[in-house]
Amino acid sequence: LDDLPVGHAGPAIVTTSQPVAVLVHHDHAERDRMSYVGQLSGATTLYAPLVVKDVNGWDTIVHVQNTGPTPAEVQLTYYSAGGVGPTWTDTALIPPLGARTFSQFNHPSLPSGFTGSAVISSPNGSQLAAVVNEVKNEGAAVSYPAPSAGVSPALVPFVLRNYRGWSTGIQVQNLGSAPTTVNVTYQRLNGPGGAVESASVPPGASTIFYQPANQQLPDDFLGTA
């Protein structure tokens, strides 16, 4: 767009006379592309199941948008994977329809090597939307929108363990106010067999189910969970 200055970075709102679906691409020349689905509405609390700082060259950046007509108080609370240890916070005041970037790499207290989750909330009840970008220093990148609610069960249509060089990891965050037990049941599609693994997760925290570390799953596993 000629109307946007070079170097522009910020939020956008798409308005139409008919319902639409929106897909956003982030392109970096000669590096990678991130994509996420545009959000339909805001919420006072959002959840980021996976945020990291300096983990094998990966870092996350949480972009939070104020979807309302008044300034939004915003707080990010970070939890280590498994909920063990302290929590850390980020705060900001975001103007109406504005956005703020929270870089985990630039958080002064978040330890290097941090892997965990974040709860994004508005103490003054403002409506928020957020997207999490995961970027590797060599150029790889992925992106996901922060959901406002969870479900049980959650369906995972595609999981892998050393399948043609590919593997998967499942990050599960507890959105409730009490500890919960998470059960993951695997069903193999390219042969017989399955497996079940479990973990206890405190409120706000997340846990990692990394399929290559699960010795119950055979190599070349292709299935669902």
N, CA, C and O of each residue as an XYZ file, in Angstrom:
900
protein
N       0.837     -1.190      0.000
C       0.000      0.000      0.000
C       0.879      1.249      0.000
O       1.776      1.384      0.832
N       0.621      2.147     -0.923
C       1.421      3.363     -1.013
C       1.182      4.294      0.175
O       2.030      5.127      0.498
N       0.008      4.146      0.834
C      -0.315      5.037      1.949
C       0.466      4.697      3.212
O       0.584      5.539      4.102
N       1.010      3.466      3.314
C       1.751      3.072      4.504
C       3.220      3.443      4.339
O       3.806      3.185      3.288
N       3.821      4.044      5.364
C       5.238      4.404      5.262
C       6.133      3.177      5.288
O       5.744      2.134      5.814
N       7.325      3.294      4.726
C       8.305      2.214      4.783
C       8.649      1.929      6.248
O       8.881      2.851      7.030
N       8.678      0.653      6.607
C       8.960      0.278      7.988
C       7.748      0.238      8.877
O       7.880      0.027     10.083
N       6.550      0.437      8.313
C       5.336      0.418      9.130
C       5.136     -0.942      9.789
O       5.342     -1.975      9.152
N       4.741     -0.949     11.046
C       4.360     -2.156     11.773
C       3.212     -1.802     12.702
O       3.339     -0.898     13.528
N       2.107     -2.498     12.579
C       0.971     -2.172     13.425
C      -0.222     -3.045     13.137
O      -0.144     -3.954     12.310
N      -1.348     -2.779     13.820
C      -2.551     -3.601     13.666
C      -3.364     -3.160     12.454
O      -3.073     -2.141     11.828
N      -4.386     -3.946     12.139
C      -5.324     -3.603     11.083
C      -6.694     -4.135     11.455
O      -6.807     -5.099     12.212
N      -7.738     -3.506     10.922
C      -9.115     -3.954     11.095
C      -9.737     -4.056      9.715
O      -9.704     -3.099      8.941
N     -10.307     -5.220      9.404
C     -10.934     -5.457      8.112
C     -12.447     -5.324      8.289
O     -13.039     -6.039      9.098
N     -13.076     -4.415      7.539
C     -14.524     -4.223      7.612
C     -15.124     -4.443      6.227
O     -14.552     -4.014      5.225
N     -16.279     -5.116      6.170
C     -16.948     -5.416      4.908
C     -18.458     -5.385      5.117
O     -18.942     -5.304      6.246
N     -19.197     -5.451      4.004
C     -20.659     -5.508      4.081
C     -21.165     -6.941      4.162
O     -22.354     -7.165      4.389
N     -20.262     -7.930      3.977
C     -20.620     -9.336      4.049
C     -19.592    -10.073      4.911
O     -18.470     -9.590      5.061
N     -19.947    -11.232      5.482
C     -18.967    -11.985      6.277
C     -17.772    -12.403      5.418
O     -17.928    -12.774      4.254
N     -16.596    -12.338      6.004
C     -15.378    -12.728      5.304
C     -14.502    -13.564      6.231
O     -14.675    -13.543      7.450
N     -13.567    -14.296      5.647
C     -12.503    -14.962      6.385
C     -11.199    -14.282      5.997
O     -11.018    -13.887      4.845
N     -10.288    -14.144      6.958
C      -9.059    -13.386      6.730
C      -7.856    -14.244      7.086
O      -7.809    -14.832      8.167
N      -6.892    -14.321      6.192
C      -5.625    -14.992      6.422
C      -4.510    -13.974      6.236
O      -4.465    -13.273      5.225
N      -3.614    -13.892      7.206
C      -2.531    -12.902      7.190
C      -1.207    -13.621      6.974
O      -0.896    -14.586      7.671
N      -0.421    -13.144      5.998
C       0.926    -13.666      5.735
C       1.958    -12.623      6.148
O       1.792    -11.435      5.873
N       3.026    -13.073      6.810
C       4.209    -12.241      7.054
C       5.337    -12.796      6.197
O       5.765    -13.933      6.400
N       5.819    -12.017      5.252
C       6.887    -12.464      4.351
C       8.183    -11.725      4.658
O       8.185    -10.510      4.858
N       9.282    -12.468      4.694
C      10.609    -11.883      4.843
C      11.446    -12.364      3.667
O      11.615    -13.567      3.469
N      11.965    -11.431      2.893
C      12.696    -11.781      1.683
C      13.821    -12.762      1.984
O      14.640    -12.527      2.872
N      13.856    -13.864      1.239
C      14.881    -14.893      1.312
C      14.946    -15.587      2.669
O      15.955    -16.204      3.008
N      13.875    -15.485      3.438
C      13.869    -16.199      4.721
C      12.618    -17.069      4.798
O      12.568    -18.105      4.135
N      11.598    -16.689      5.586
C      10.467    -17.577      5.791
C       9.174    -16.785      5.755
O       9.181    -15.558      5.655
N       8.061    -17.507      5.838
C       6.735    -16.895      5.859
C       5.987    -17.388      7.089
O       6.005    -18.578      7.401
N       5.316    -16.448      7.797
C       4.424    -16.787      8.898
C       2.997    -16.480      8.461
O       2.764    -15.508      7.743
N       2.043    -17.301      8.887
C       0.642    -17.080      8.541
C      -0.233    -17.320      9.762
O       0.061    -18.184     10.588
N      -1.315    -16.547      9.868
C      -2.297    -16.788     10.922
C      -3.665    -16.314     10.449
O      -3.774    -15.483      9.548
N      -4.694    -16.850     11.065
C      -6.071    -16.494     10.732
C      -6.467    -15.248     11.511
O      -6.241    -15.167     12.719
N      -7.063    -14.270     10.812
C      -7.549    -13.063     11.478
C      -8.623    -13.391     12.498
O      -9.461    -14.264     12.273
N      -8.592    -12.684     13.624
C      -9.501    -12.986     14.722
C     -10.867    -12.332     14.528
O     -10.966    -11.208     14.036
N     -11.926    -13.058     14.925
C     -13.286    -12.583     14.719
C     -13.716    -11.572     15.768
O     -14.560    -10.720     15.492
N     -13.147    -11.651     16.979
C     -13.554    -10.753     18.060
C     -12.473    -10.730     19.122
O     -11.540    -11.533     19.098
N     -12.610     -9.801     20.052
C     -11.665     -9.702     21.153
C     -12.177    -10.401     22.404
O     -13.325    -10.844     22.453
N     -11.317    -10.497     23.415
C     -11.673    -11.091     24.692
C     -10.823    -10.447     25.780
O      -9.770     -9.879     25.488
N     -11.265    -10.530     27.019
C     -10.520     -9.915     28.117
C      -9.332    -10.758     28.561
O      -8.408    -10.245     29.193
N      -9.351    -12.059     28.232
C      -8.248    -12.954     28.576
C      -7.930    -13.845     27.382
O      -8.826    -14.418     26.764
N      -6.640    -13.954     27.067
C      -6.170    -14.788     25.970
C      -5.050    -15.686     26.483
O      -4.475    -15.429     27.541
N      -4.746    -16.735     25.735
C      -3.791    -17.725     26.207
C      -2.767    -18.044     25.121
O      -3.115    -18.212     23.952
N      -1.509    -18.123     25.523
C      -0.414    -18.472     24.624
C       0.245    -19.745     25.156
O       1.041    -19.669     26.092
N      -0.067    -20.916     24.582
C       0.455    -22.176     25.122
C       1.959    -22.327     25.023
O       2.555    -23.078     25.795
N       2.598    -21.614     24.071
C       4.043    -21.771     23.900
C       4.696    -20.418     23.664
O       4.461    -19.767     22.646
N       5.526    -20.001     24.628
C       6.397    -18.833     24.457
C       7.797    -19.242     24.911
O       7.952    -20.015     25.857
N       8.813    -18.715     24.227
C      10.192    -19.118     24.524
C      11.117    -17.914     24.473
O      10.803    -16.885     23.876
N      12.254    -18.072     25.111
C      13.322    -17.076     25.043
C      14.658    -17.789     24.869
O      15.101    -18.531     25.745
N      15.287    -17.550     23.727
C      16.630    -18.064     23.464
C      16.697    -19.577     23.676
O      17.512    -20.068     24.457
N      15.828    -20.313     22.968
C      15.804    -21.777     23.033
C      16.226    -22.327     21.670
O      15.446    -22.304     20.718
N      17.456    -22.818     21.582
C      17.986    -23.352     20.328
C      17.830    -22.359     19.180
O      17.529    -22.740     18.048
N      18.038    -21.086     19.489
C      17.941    -20.043     18.481
C      16.546    -19.496     18.253
O      16.363    -18.604     17.425
N      15.549    -20.017     18.978
C      14.154    -19.569     18.830
C      13.791    -18.540     19.892
O      14.241    -18.623     21.034
N      12.971    -17.570     19.501
C      12.376    -16.594     20.416
C      10.952    -16.316     19.965
O      10.628    -16.471     18.787
N      10.102    -15.906     20.896
C       8.739    -15.529     20.550
C       8.516    -14.045     20.761
O       9.205    -13.393     21.545
N       7.532    -13.531     20.038
C       7.089    -12.146     20.157
C       5.568    -12.172     20.188
O       4.941    -12.710     19.275
N       4.966    -11.600     21.225
C       3.515    -11.574     21.361
C       3.021    -10.187     20.955
O       3.407     -9.181     21.551
N       2.166    -10.143     19.938
C       1.578     -8.887     19.465
C       0.143     -8.806     19.988
O      -0.683     -9.659     19.662
N      -0.159     -7.785     20.795
C      -1.472     -7.651     21.424
C      -2.162     -6.408     20.869
O      -1.575     -5.326     20.841
N      -3.404     -6.566     20.431
C      -4.198     -5.471     19.880
C      -5.360     -5.145     20.807
O      -6.036     -6.041     21.310
N      -5.584     -3.861     21.026
C      -6.750     -3.375     21.752
C      -7.860     -3.172     20.736
O      -7.768     -2.288     19.885
N      -8.916     -3.986     20.816
C      -9.987     -3.903     19.821
C     -11.077     -2.917     20.215
O     -12.043     -2.744     19.471
N     -10.943     -2.261     21.379
C     -11.990     -1.392     21.879
C     -11.740      0.094     21.690
O     -10.688      0.489     21.188
N     -12.721      0.938     22.099
C     -12.646      2.387     21.881
C     -11.971      3.162     23.011
O     -11.848      4.384     22.932
N     -11.529      2.461     24.064
C     -10.875      3.131     25.193
C      -9.528      2.463     25.467
O      -9.311      1.329     25.041
N      -8.615      3.146     26.174
C      -7.299      2.542     26.451
C      -7.439      1.221     27.216
O      -8.310      1.072     28.073
N      -6.570      0.279     26.888
C      -6.607     -1.053     27.501
C      -5.389     -1.261     28.383
O      -4.251     -1.098     27.943
N      -5.643     -1.625     29.633
C      -4.564     -2.106     30.491
C      -4.305     -3.572     30.130
O      -5.237     -4.373     30.052
N      -3.041     -3.911     29.912
C      -2.699     -5.267     29.481
C      -1.604     -5.825     30.376
O      -0.634     -5.137     30.689
N      -1.767     -7.071     30.782
C      -0.734     -7.769     31.556
C      -0.499     -9.142     30.959
O      -1.443     -9.886     30.692
N       0.776     -9.476     30.749
C       1.186    -10.823     30.357
C       1.849    -11.474     31.559
O       2.776    -10.914     32.144
N       1.373    -12.661     31.926
C       1.976    -13.438     33.000
C       2.584    -14.689     32.393
O       1.901    -15.453     31.711
N       3.878    -14.897     32.645
C       4.607    -16.017     32.058
C       4.775    -17.134     33.093
O       5.114    -16.879     34.249
N       4.532    -18.376     32.657
C       4.672    -19.555     33.492
C       5.666    -20.508     32.841
O       5.583    -20.764     31.640
N       6.604    -21.036     33.620
C       7.508    -22.054     33.096
C       6.739    -23.326     32.764
O       5.699    -23.599     33.364
N       7.247    -24.106     31.810
C       6.620    -25.372     31.465
C       6.521    -26.255     32.697
O       7.499    -26.425     33.426
N       5.355    -26.811     32.927
C       5.123    -27.616     34.121
C       4.717    -26.806     35.331
O       4.338    -27.377     36.354
N       4.787    -25.474     35.240
C       4.372    -24.609     36.336
C       5.320    -24.565     37.505
O       4.944    -24.112     38.587
N       6.561    -25.032     37.315
C       7.539    -25.055     38.396
C       8.291    -23.733     38.437
O       8.722    -23.228     37.400
N       8.450    -23.167     39.638
C       9.245    -21.949     39.784
C       8.409    -20.683     39.747
O       7.183    -20.744     39.835
N       9.073    -19.523     39.617
C       8.386    -18.236     39.685
C       7.620    -17.928     38.403
O       7.734    -18.639     37.405
N       6.839    -16.854     38.454
C       6.209    -16.301     37.267
C       6.800    -14.917     37.013
O       7.391    -14.306     37.903
N       6.631    -14.435     35.786
C       7.130    -13.113     35.401
C       6.001    -12.369     34.698
O       5.073    -12.994     34.185
N       6.073    -11.038     34.670
C       4.997    -10.262     34.066
C       5.545     -9.199     33.116
O       6.694     -8.771     33.223
N       4.693     -8.792     32.192
C       4.870     -7.634     31.319
C       3.588     -6.831     31.417
O       2.508     -7.415     31.503
N       3.675     -5.505     31.406
C       2.472     -4.680     31.442
C       2.594     -3.547     30.434
O       3.693     -3.138     30.060
N       1.433     -3.046     30.002
C       1.412     -1.919     29.072
C       0.019     -1.317     29.060
O      -0.954     -1.963     29.448
N      -0.065     -0.071     28.610
C      -1.339      0.597     28.341
C      -1.403      0.813     26.838
O      -0.573      1.524     26.272
N      -2.399      0.192     26.185
C      -2.509      0.242     24.732
C      -3.655      1.181     24.349
O      -4.766      1.027     24.858
N      -3.410      2.139     23.472
C      -4.467      3.078     23.076
C      -5.581      2.395     22.303
O      -5.395      1.272     21.835
N      -6.736      3.039     22.153
C      -7.849      2.439     21.416
C      -7.438      2.008     20.006
O      -6.839      2.782     19.260
N      -7.770      0.759     19.651
C      -7.489      0.163     18.346
C      -5.996      0.078     18.037
O      -5.608     -0.181     16.898
N      -5.167      0.294     19.047
C      -3.727      0.213     18.871
C      -3.199     -1.169     19.225
O      -3.962     -2.078     19.551
N      -1.884     -1.309     19.155
C      -1.253     -2.594     19.444
C       0.067     -2.363     20.150
O       0.641     -1.276     20.104
N       0.536     -3.425     20.809
C       1.813     -3.382     21.514
C       2.535     -4.711     21.290
O       1.913     -5.773     21.298
N       3.848     -4.640     21.092
C       4.680     -5.819     20.909
C       5.388     -6.154     22.212
O       6.017     -5.291     22.824
N       5.285     -7.416     22.638
C       5.976     -7.909     23.826
C       7.005     -8.936     23.363
O       6.642    -10.056     23.006
N       8.274     -8.569     23.366
C       9.345     -9.460     22.942
C       9.899    -10.203     24.148
O      10.418     -9.583     25.076
N       9.790    -11.534     24.138
C      10.324    -12.299     25.255
C      11.846    -12.197     25.322
O      12.424    -12.239     26.408
N      12.491    -12.066     24.174
C      13.948    -11.948     24.165
C      14.409    -10.694     24.893
O      15.482    -10.682     25.496
N      13.600     -9.638     24.837
C      13.970     -8.364     25.467
C      13.443     -8.213     26.887
O      13.657     -7.177     27.516
N      12.752     -9.238     27.406
C      12.272     -9.162     28.796
C      13.484     -9.263     29.718
O      14.235    -10.235     29.633
N      13.694     -8.276     30.603
C      14.924     -8.249     31.391
C      15.047     -9.358     32.429
O      16.160     -9.714     32.815
N      13.921     -9.913     32.889
C      13.971    -10.906     33.964
C      13.721    -12.322     33.492
O      14.105    -13.269     34.179
N      13.099    -12.498     32.358
C      12.826    -13.836     31.849
C      14.151    -14.523     31.536
O      14.959    -13.969     30.791
N      14.398    -15.711     32.083
C      15.717    -16.324     31.927
C      15.942    -16.858     30.514
O      15.004    -17.284     29.840
N      17.196    -16.828     30.079
C      17.555    -17.443     28.803
C      17.268    -18.939     28.873
O      17.518    -19.574     29.897
N      16.746    -19.501     27.790
C      16.360    -20.905     27.777
C      14.948    -21.144     28.273
O      14.543    -22.294     28.441
N      14.180    -20.071     28.515
C      12.819    -20.205     29.033
C      11.906    -20.843     27.997
O      11.883    -20.437     26.835
N      11.154    -21.850     28.434
C      10.065    -22.440     27.657
C       8.848    -22.506     28.553
O       8.919    -23.034     29.663
N       7.728    -21.975     28.084
C       6.550    -21.996     28.933
C       5.329    -21.453     28.211
O       5.178    -21.613     27.000
N       4.464    -20.810     28.979
C       3.197    -20.298     28.457
C       2.983    -18.887     28.981
O       3.737    -18.396     29.821
N       1.937    -18.243     28.465
C       1.589    -16.901     28.929
C       0.081    -16.752     28.983
O      -0.641    -17.310     28.155
N      -0.388    -15.994     29.966
C      -1.785    -15.584     30.046
C      -1.818    -14.089     29.788
O      -1.156    -13.318     30.482
N      -2.589    -13.681     28.792
C      -2.691    -12.284     28.381
C      -4.031    -11.763     28.872
O      -5.072    -12.253     28.437
N      -4.032    -10.788     29.764
C      -5.284    -10.331     30.363
C      -5.348     -8.813     30.397
O      -4.335     -8.121     30.302
N      -6.575     -8.316     30.536
C      -6.806     -6.875     30.666
C      -7.450     -6.596     32.015
O      -8.631     -6.893     32.193
N      -6.712     -6.033     32.975
C      -7.281     -5.760     34.296
C      -8.481     -4.812     34.264
O      -9.336     -4.876     35.147
N      -8.557     -3.930     33.256
C      -9.703     -3.015     33.211
C     -10.802     -3.507     32.273
O     -11.691     -2.742     31.898
N     -10.741     -4.803     31.889
C     -11.833     -5.419     31.142
C     -11.886     -5.083     29.670
O     -12.938     -5.238     29.049
N     -10.799     -4.630     29.091
C     -10.791     -4.300     27.666
C     -10.754     -5.562     26.813
O     -10.343     -6.629     27.270
N     -11.188     -5.419     25.572
C     -11.206     -6.517     24.628
C      -9.883     -6.550     23.855
O      -9.441     -5.537     23.314
N      -9.256     -7.741     23.813
C      -7.937     -7.889     23.213
C      -7.947     -8.974     22.147
O      -8.755     -9.902     22.185
N      -7.028     -8.835     21.194
C      -6.690     -9.901     20.257
C      -5.176    -10.013     20.259
O      -4.484     -9.022     20.494
N      -4.649    -11.213     20.000
C      -3.200    -11.379     20.062
C      -2.751    -12.475     19.108
O      -3.489    -13.418     18.818
N      -1.528    -12.326     18.632
C      -0.892    -13.346     17.813
C       0.531    -13.530     18.325
O       1.181    -12.567     18.733
N       1.013    -14.779     18.302
C       2.359    -15.103     18.771
C       3.206    -15.498     17.565
O       2.860    -16.427     16.834
N       4.309    -14.797     17.361
C       5.261    -15.141     16.318
C       6.460    -15.842     16.941
O       7.019    -15.366     17.929
N       6.856    -16.979     16.360
C       8.050    -17.704     16.793
C       9.081    -17.602     15.677
O       8.833    -18.031     14.551
N      10.243    -17.029     15.999
C      11.249    -16.743     14.981
C      12.582    -17.328     15.406
O      12.996    -17.176     16.555
N      13.263    -18.007     14.468
C      14.594    -18.542     14.710
C      15.629    -17.622     14.090
O      15.390    -17.014     13.046
N      16.784    -17.523     14.740
C      17.779    -16.555     14.288
C      18.289    -16.829     12.882
O      18.833    -15.927     12.245
N      18.127    -18.049     12.383
C      18.581    -18.361     11.025
C      17.497    -18.120      9.980
O      17.740    -18.283      8.785
N      16.273    -17.722     10.436
C      15.247    -17.334      9.491
C      13.953    -18.099      9.538
O      12.946    -17.600      9.035
N      13.917    -19.309     10.126
C      12.669    -20.064     10.216
C      11.665    -19.315     11.087
O      12.058    -18.603     12.012
N      10.363    -19.470     10.796
C       9.358    -18.732     11.550
C       8.003    -19.415     11.456
O       7.653    -19.988     10.424
N       7.242    -19.347     12.550
C       5.870    -19.831     12.586
C       5.042    -18.851     13.406
O       5.590    -18.017     14.127
N       3.712    -18.953     13.294
C       2.846    -17.998     13.964
C       1.551    -18.681     14.366
O       1.104    -19.613     13.696
N       0.931    -18.217     15.479
C      -0.384    -18.725     15.853
C      -1.149    -17.660     16.622
O      -0.546    -16.898     17.378
N      -2.489    -17.590     16.443
C      -3.306    -16.653     17.217
C      -3.526    -17.178     18.626
O      -3.652    -18.386     18.822
N      -3.574    -16.285     19.611
C      -3.809    -16.672     20.997
C      -5.309    -16.873     21.219
O      -6.081    -15.929     21.051
N      -5.741    -18.091     21.594
C      -7.175    -18.336     21.784
C      -7.681    -17.720     23.076
O      -6.910    -17.405     23.983
N      -9.009    -17.555     23.138
C      -9.640    -17.002     24.337
C     -10.326    -18.067     25.173
O     -10.804    -17.772     26.268
N     -10.385    -19.295     24.685
C     -11.081    -20.363     25.410
C     -10.473    -21.703     25.030
O      -9.764    -21.817     24.030
N     -10.759    -22.713     25.839
C     -10.262    -24.050     25.584
C     -11.393    -25.053     25.498
O     -12.560    -24.710     25.688
N     -11.037    -26.299     25.207
C     -12.015    -27.377     25.104
C     -11.436    -28.648     25.709
O     -10.226    -28.764     25.901
N     -12.306    -29.586     26.001
C     -11.886    -30.932     26.389
C     -12.968    -31.901     25.923
O     -14.114    -31.788     26.358
N     -12.638    -32.841     25.059
C     -11.285    -33.107     24.547
C     -10.888    -32.155     23.427
O     -11.737    -31.539     22.784
N      -9.586    -32.048     23.209
C      -9.040    -31.345     22.057
C      -8.516    -32.378     21.079
O      -7.861    -33.338     21.484
N      -8.795    -32.195     19.804
C      -8.470    -33.179     18.779
C      -7.214    -32.764     18.024
O      -7.091    -31.619     17.591
N      -6.291    -33.694     17.870
C      -5.019    -33.450     17.179
C      -4.965    -34.388     15.977
O      -4.670    -35.572     16.144
N      -5.243    -33.890     14.760
C      -5.396    -34.775     13.607
C      -4.098    -35.348     13.053
O      -4.146    -36.271     12.240
N      -2.913    -34.823     13.474
C      -1.684    -35.201     12.775
C      -0.511    -35.124     13.741
O      -0.079    -34.029     14.102
N       0.011    -36.271     14.163
C       1.197    -36.314     15.019
C       2.180    -37.313     14.427
O       1.782    -38.294     13.800
N       3.478    -37.054     14.634
C       4.536    -37.844     14.009
C       5.657    -38.125     14.998
O       5.940    -37.322     15.887
N       6.287    -39.274     14.825
C       7.538    -39.583     15.535
C       8.534    -40.147     14.525
O       8.432    -41.294     14.090
N       9.496    -39.305     14.171
C      10.550    -39.714     13.231
C       9.954    -40.302     11.952
O      10.405    -41.339     11.466
N       8.939    -39.630     11.415
C       8.286    -40.082     10.190
C       8.849    -39.302      9.009
O       8.541    -38.124      8.827
N       9.677    -39.971      8.209
C      10.299    -39.357      7.035
C      11.039    -38.071      7.411
O      11.037    -37.090      6.667
N      11.667    -38.104      8.582
C      12.437    -36.962      9.061
C      11.656    -35.952      9.865
O      12.230    -34.989     10.372
N      10.332    -36.155      9.994
C       9.487    -35.199     10.707
C       9.053    -35.760     12.065
O       8.829    -36.961     12.216
N       8.940    -34.849     13.060
C       8.390    -35.190     14.366
C       7.521    -34.036     14.842
O       7.616    -32.924     14.323
N       6.679    -34.303     15.825
C       5.795    -33.275     16.361
C       5.955    -33.154     17.873
O       6.497    -34.038     18.537
N       5.468    -32.036     18.391
C       5.365    -31.816     19.826
C       4.021    -31.175     20.121
O       3.568    -30.316     19.364
N       3.381    -31.575     21.200
C       2.077    -31.029     21.602
C       2.265    -30.227     22.877
O       2.729    -30.760     23.885
N       1.908    -28.951     22.839
C       1.997    -28.069     24.008
C       0.585    -27.849     24.532
O      -0.252    -27.301     23.814
N       0.297    -28.261     25.765
C      -1.043    -28.173     26.334
C      -1.026    -27.228     27.531
O      -0.267    -27.429     28.479
N      -1.869    -26.196     27.481
C      -1.953    -25.196     28.559
C      -3.241    -25.385     29.341
O      -4.299    -25.629     28.759
N      -3.151    -25.271     30.661
C      -4.306    -25.345     31.552
C      -4.941    -23.961     31.639
O      -4.346    -23.042     32.202
N      -6.148    -23.803     31.086
C      -6.836    -22.517     31.093
C      -7.717    -22.339     32.325
O      -8.328    -21.285     32.499
N      -7.789    -23.356     33.181
C      -8.665    -23.299     34.340
C      -8.005    -22.669     35.555
O      -6.867    -22.202     35.494
N      -8.747    -22.665     36.668
C      -8.278    -22.047     37.905
C      -7.762    -23.064     38.917
O      -7.371    -22.688     40.022
N      -7.754    -24.357     38.553
C      -7.271    -25.417     39.433
C      -6.370    -26.349     38.627
O      -6.472    -26.394     37.401
N      -5.489    -27.093     39.297
C      -4.651    -28.059     38.570
C      -5.501    -29.085     37.834
O      -6.611    -29.410     38.256
N      -4.968    -29.586     36.736
C      -5.694    -30.594     35.967
C      -4.726    -31.667     35.490
O      -3.528    -31.423     35.350
N      -5.261    -32.856     35.244
C      -4.473    -33.922     34.640
C      -4.797    -33.995     33.162
O      -5.961    -34.105     32.775
N      -3.758    -33.931     32.333
C      -3.908    -34.005     30.888
C      -3.553    -35.409     30.423
O      -2.478    -35.922     30.733
N      -4.457    -36.022     29.685
C      -4.222    -37.338     29.106
C      -4.174    -37.215     27.586
O      -5.088    -36.659     26.978
N      -3.119    -37.729     26.978
C      -2.998    -37.747     25.526
C      -3.052    -39.193     25.063
O      -2.209    -40.003     25.449
N      -4.035    -39.519     24.239
C      -4.218    -40.866     23.708
C      -3.860    -40.864     22.227
O      -4.448    -40.119     21.442
N      -2.901    -41.694     21.849
C      -2.428    -41.757     20.469
C      -3.041    -42.950     19.751
O      -3.180    -44.030     20.324
N      -3.405    -42.741     18.494
C      -3.878    -43.810     17.632
C      -3.029    -43.813     16.364
O      -2.970    -42.816     15.645
N      -2.377    -44.936     16.098
C      -1.520    -45.025     14.923
C      -2.349    -45.256     13.665
O      -3.307    -46.028     13.682
N      -1.979    -44.587     12.573
C      -2.676    -44.726     11.308
C      -1.915    -45.582     10.304
O      -2.526    -46.156      9.403
N      -0.594    -45.680     10.440
C       0.200    -46.434      9.473
C       0.655    -47.783     10.030
O       1.726    -48.289      9.695
N      -0.184    -48.342     10.878
C       0.121    -49.641     11.457
C      -0.664    -49.842     12.735
O      -1.396    -48.942     13.147
N      -0.533    -51.007     13.384
C      -1.263    -51.266     14.627
C      -0.605    -50.565     15.816
O       0.580    -50.232     15.782
N      -1.398    -50.349     16.866
C      -0.832    -49.854     18.123
C      -1.215    -48.426     18.429
O      -1.675    -47.681     17.563
N      -1.015    -48.061     19.686
C      -1.273    -46.721     20.193
C      -0.570    -46.563     21.521
O       0.221    -47.418     21.920
N      -0.858    -45.466     22.211
C      -0.211    -45.206     23.496
C      -0.999    -44.141     24.242
O      -1.803    -43.425     23.644
N      -0.770    -44.035     25.545
C      -1.373    -43.000     26.385
C      -0.286    -42.432     27.281
O       0.500    -43.185     27.856
N      -0.233    -41.100     27.408
C       0.658    -40.473     28.387
C      -0.087    -39.347     29.090
O      -1.023    -38.767     28.539
N       0.343    -39.043     30.323
C      -0.374    -38.092     31.167
C       0.601    -37.151     31.858
O       1.786    -37.452     32.003
N       0.073    -35.997     32.283
C       0.848    -35.036     33.068
C      -0.102    -34.164     33.856
O      -1.217    -33.887     33.415
N       0.346    -33.729     35.033
C      -0.411    -32.789     35.851
C       0.061    -31.378     35.536
O       1.263    -31.118     35.487
N      -0.898    -30.453     35.318
C      -0.570    -29.098     34.881
C      -1.258    -28.081     35.803
O      -2.482    -28.101     35.932
N      -0.481    -27.186     36.449
C      -1.086    -26.149     37.286
C      -1.823    -25.106     36.446
O      -1.639    -25.060     35.229
N      -2.660    -24.263     37.075
C      -3.386    -23.228     36.340
C      -2.431    -22.283     35.610
O      -1.416    -21.859     36.164
N      -2.768    -21.958     34.356
C      -1.978    -21.026     33.568
C      -0.754    -21.616     32.917
O      -0.262    -21.086     31.921
N      -0.254    -22.706     33.465
C       0.973    -23.314     32.963
C       0.673    -24.260     31.808
O      -0.487    -24.533     31.498
N       1.724    -24.751     31.182
C       1.580    -25.703     30.089
C       2.558    -26.850     30.287
O       3.483    -26.765     31.094
N       2.343    -27.910     29.546
C       3.269    -29.031     29.557
C       3.518    -29.481     28.129
O       2.685    -29.263     27.249
N       4.657    -30.103     27.900
C       5.079    -30.490     26.557
C       5.001    -32.010     26.417
O       5.568    -32.747     27.224
N       4.302    -32.462     25.397
C       4.310    -33.864     25.013
C       5.090    -33.948     23.699
O       4.555    -33.656     22.630
N       6.354    -34.348     23.792
C       7.240    -34.377     22.642
C       7.322    -35.808     22.140
O       7.884    -36.674     22.811
N       6.767    -36.057     20.970
C       6.612    -37.427     20.499
C       7.929    -38.191     20.349
O       7.934    -39.387     20.643
N       9.050    -37.597     19.913
C      10.306    -38.366     19.857
C      10.776    -38.869     21.223
O      11.528    -39.841     21.293
N      10.341    -38.213     22.318
C      10.747    -38.647     23.654
C       9.842    -39.733     24.220
O      10.126    -40.277     25.287
N       8.763    -40.053     23.527
C       7.818    -41.064     24.008
C       8.227    -42.433     23.458
O       8.015    -42.728     22.282
N       8.810    -43.254     24.316
C       9.298    -44.559     23.887
C       8.173    -45.555     23.614
O       8.417    -46.631     23.068
N       6.935    -45.200     23.995
C       5.801    -46.061     23.649
C       5.458    -46.000     22.163
O       4.859    -46.927     21.618
N       5.845    -44.902     21.514
C       5.531    -44.726     20.097
C       6.678    -45.264     19.252
O       7.837    -44.970     19.541
N       6.387    -46.035     18.228
C       7.462    -46.568     17.387
C       8.013    -45.489     16.456
O       7.340    -44.499     16.168
N       9.232    -45.691     15.996
C       9.742    -44.852     14.921
C       8.840    -45.000     13.695
O       8.229    -46.049     13.488
N       8.764    -43.953     12.893
C       7.924    -43.944     11.707
C       6.444    -43.866     12.083
O       5.580    -44.213     11.278
N       6.144    -43.401     13.336
C       4.759    -43.291     13.783
C       4.067    -42.151     13.053
O       4.585    -41.037     12.979
N       2.880    -42.449     12.512
C       2.008    -41.459     11.896
C       0.616    -41.693     12.467
O       0.059    -42.780     12.313
N       0.050    -40.687     13.123
C      -1.242    -40.932     13.746
C      -1.941    -39.675     14.214
O      -1.655    -38.572     13.750
N      -2.874    -39.866     15.155
C      -3.679    -38.789     15.720
C      -3.577    -38.830     17.245
O      -3.032    -39.771     17.821
N      -4.114    -37.786     17.886
C      -4.149    -37.759     19.359
C      -5.391    -37.020     19.815
O      -5.619    -36.880     21.017
